[in-house]
Amino acid sequence: MKIKTLTKHCVFLLSFLLIASSCSHKQKQEIANKANSDEQSFSFAFMTDIHLQPERKAVEGFKQAISDVNKRKPDFVITGGDLIMDALGQTYERSDSLYKLYNGTADLFKMPVYNTLGNHEIFGIYEESGVDRNHPEFDEKMYENRVGKRYYSFNHTGWHFIILDSVDESDKGGGYYGHVDKEQLEWLKKDLASVDPETPIVISVHIPFITVFHLIREGSQAKAGDGLVITNAKEVLDLFEEHNLKLALQGHLHVLEDLYYQGVHYITGGAVSGRWWSGTRDGMEEGYLMVHVTGDDLEWEYVDYGWEAVGE
């Protein structure tokens, strides 16, 4: 009798444990499913090489691109530099008017815009500009006064975004080259020190960290010129060794590339202006990137916003 009773108790206890285990597993699955469905998602546009100017109907084209972006309703826009055409070799009056034109037109965006500095924003470093080096807005000062900081970071929905200035004046005189200066490197170290190593990171630069553009055009052993890539790219990227760098957005070349290496996409984002508002660039239509993020993952697409250059 005692044995039978013990058996009944054992059966009852085993049944209880199985039910409890089943409930526990079900609850865990529900929690997991809910976590998956609740993964935070967002999207943003990357618009590089706008080269805004009053000529070639560029303002009309940029407005069409802005309208297309507004319809897609991304959370924000990152520009990739070369916002204007240009300040390098122009007079103060011309450069001033182009900055005003860009700022006034960019006001049409219905979401925040985070700008990146490009080489065409640098004021007066070409001799033909006739600008004195002592001018209060010489070099990158005009950009800082008219647009904003040349390097900074911000956070959005669990991701960390870093905007860098990849353009430096050449000490050889009269030009620029791809370079992230020491001031930024020190700032970047401090910025990353405050970022959790698991946080996904996006960088925006104008001049690329890496590209195959010249290799395709000139051959597999061709050397990239100093104005084509960031000359100290390795020094910059090494700072992310212990961090979760997911995406480096690049401009400057007016072509579309997606180079994927060790978990990082290096995407050169085409050009809003195509071939400087004169048609396609190597067959690449005028356009911009839409980046879609879900949790820790991203997908992207190149958007042809439908512009046809004058005379095409």
N, C-alpha and C positions, 0 to 999 in steps of 0.2 A: 504494500500500500504506500509506504513511504517512497518507494522507488517510482511508482506511478505518479505520485504527487510531484516529486522532484522533476520527473520528465515533463509533466504539464507545465511546471514553472519554467523549465528550460526552453520548451517550445514557445511559451508566451514571451519570454525574454528575448529569444532569437527573433521572433516575429516583430517585436517592438524595435529591436536594433535595426532590422532590415527596413522597416517603415521609416525610422528616423534617418537612416542612411540615405534612403530614397528621397526623402523630403530635403535633406541637406544638399544632395546632389542637384535636385531640381531647383532649389533656391539659388545655388551657386550658378547654375546655368542661366537662370533668369537675370541674375546680377550681371553675368558676363554679357548676355544679349543686350541688356539695357545699356551697359557701358559701350558696347559697339555701336548701338543706335544713337547714343548721345555723344559720340566722338565729335569734337568741335570741328567745324568746317568753315572755310572762308575762301574768298578769291581776291586776286588783285591783278592789275594790269601793269605791264612793264613797257614803257614807250620811250624808245631811244632814237637819237639822231633826227630830231624834228626840223632843225635848221630853218627856223621861222624867219621870214623876210617878206617885204611887201611885193616883191616880184614873183613871177611864175605861179600866181594864184595860190601861194603857199598858205596864206591865212585861211582861204576857203577850204583847202585840203585839211589843215589842222582842225578846223571847226568840224569838218565831216568826221574826222577820227574821234574827236571829243564826243560828238553826238552818238557815235557807235558805242563808245565806252559807257556813256551815261545810260544807254538802253540796257547794257549788260549788268549794270549795277554791282561792280566789284566793291569790296570794302574800301579800297584806296588805290591810288596810282603811284608807281615809282617811275620817274623819268631817268633815262640812262645817259644824259649829257648831250652836248651839242644841241642845246635848246634853240640857239639863234644862229644866223648865218651872216656875218660872224663879227667878232670883236678883235681878232688877232692883228689884222692889218688895216683897221678902219679908223676914221677920225672919232673924236669923242662924240660929236653930234650924231653920227650914224650909229655908233654902238649904243648910245643912250636911247635912241629911238627904237632900236631892236629889243632892248630889255623891256622898255615900256610896252611894246607890241606883244611880247611874250607874256608878261604878267597880266595884261588886260585880256588876252585871249584865254589863258589858262584859268581865269576866273569862271569860265563857263563849265568847268568840271563840277559835278554835284557831289563829289566825295573828296577827302583829303588827298593832297598831292605832296609826295616826298621827292625833292629834286636831287639830282646828281650833277656835279660839275663836269663839263667836257672841255676839250681843248679850244673849241670855238668860243667859249665864254671868257677866255683870258684876254684882257684888254691891252692892246698897244705894244705887244712884245715884238711884232714884226716892224722892221725899220720903215716900211712904206706907210705905216700909220701916222708917222710924224709926231708921235706922243713922247713927251719927255718922261724919263724913268722916275722923276720926282713928282709926277702927277699923283694926286691923292687917291685916284682909283686905278692906278697902274696894276697890271698883272691880274691877280685874283680878287683884288679889293672891290672892283666893280660888281662882281658876282656876289660877294659877301654883303655888299651894301644893298643890292637890288633884289636878290633872291633869298639868300640865307647862308647858313653855315656850310662849309665845304666838306665837313665830315661830322657825323653824329650817329646816334642809334635810337631805336624805338622798339617797343614790344607790341605784339598783337596776337591775341588768342593763343598764348602759349609759345609763340615763336619770337625769336629775337632778330631784328633787322639792323644791318650796319651799312651805312652809306660812307664810302671813302672817296677821297680826291686822288685820282691816279695820274694826274698831270702835273709835271714840274717843269720849270723853266730851265733850259739847257745852259750850263755854264760855258758852253762853247759860243753862246751869244746868238740872239735872233731866232730862237726856236724853242720847242718843247720836247719832252720825252716822257715815256711811261715810267712813273716812279711814285712810290708812297713814301713821303718824307719822314724824318725821324720824329718830328712832333706828333704825327699821327700814330706812328708805331708805339710810342710811349702811351698815348691815349688809348690805343687799342688794347694794350696789355691790361690797363686798369679796367677798361670796359668789360673785357672777357673774364676778369677776376670776379666780377659780380654776377656772372651768368652760370647757372647750373650746367654741369657737363652734359646732361641729357637733353637740354633745351635745343630744339632744332634752330639752325641759324641760316639766314640768307644775307649775302653781301651784294651790294650794287657798286660797280665801278664803270667808268667809261672805257678807258683803254683796257683791253683784255689781260687776264692773268695768263691765259693759254689759248692758242688758236692753231688751226691747220690751214688757215686762209692762204698764207704765203707758200706752204708746202704743196698745196694743190696747184697754185699758179706757177710756181717757179721750180718745183722739184723737191723730192723728199729730203734733200740735204741742204736746202736753202736756209739761210740765217735770217731770223726776224730782225727787222730794224728797230732801233731804240724808240721810235715813235709808234710802233705797231703793237708792242706788248709791254707789260709792267716789268721793268728790268730787274726789280728785286722781288718778283712774285714769290719765290720760294721763301724768302725771309718773312713775308707777310703770312703766307699760308701755313708755315711752321707754327705760328702762334695758335692755330686752331687744332693742333695735334690731339689735344685732350678734350676737344669739344665736338659737338654734333653738327658740323657744317654739312648742309644739305644742298645748297644752291648758290652759285656765283653768277650773277647777272652781269652781262658785258655789252658794250656797244662799239662805236667807232668804225666798224668795218662795213656796215650796211649789208651784211649777209647773215644767214641763219645757220647756226651750228649748235649741236648739243653733244659735248664731249663728256662722257661719263667715266669717272675713274675713282675707285675706292669709295664708292657711295656718294660721290659729289657730282652734280650736274654743273658743267660750265657752259652756260647758254649765251651765245652771242645773238642778240634779239632782233636781227633785221634792221629796218629803219622805217619810221613813220613817213619820211620824205622820199623813200626809195633811192633813186639816183639824184639826190639833191633837187627834188621836184622836177626832174627832167625825164621821168620814166622809170622802168625797172632797173635793178642793179643785178647784173649777172642772172637775169630771169626772175629775181626775187621781187615780188610785188610789194608795194607800200603796205606797211602793216605794223602790228604790235603783238606782244605776247599776252595771253591770259593764263594765269597760273591758278590752279585749283588745289586747295589744300584740304586734306581730311586727316585729322589726328596728326601722325608723324610722317604722312606720305604726301606726295605732290604729283600732279599731272599738269601738262601744259599744252597749249595749242597756239599756233600762229594765225592771227586774224587778218585777213585781207579785208579792209574796211570799204573797198569799192571805189577808191579814188583812181581817176584816169588823168594823167598828166596832160598839160596843154600841148597839142600837136601830135599826140599819140593816135 
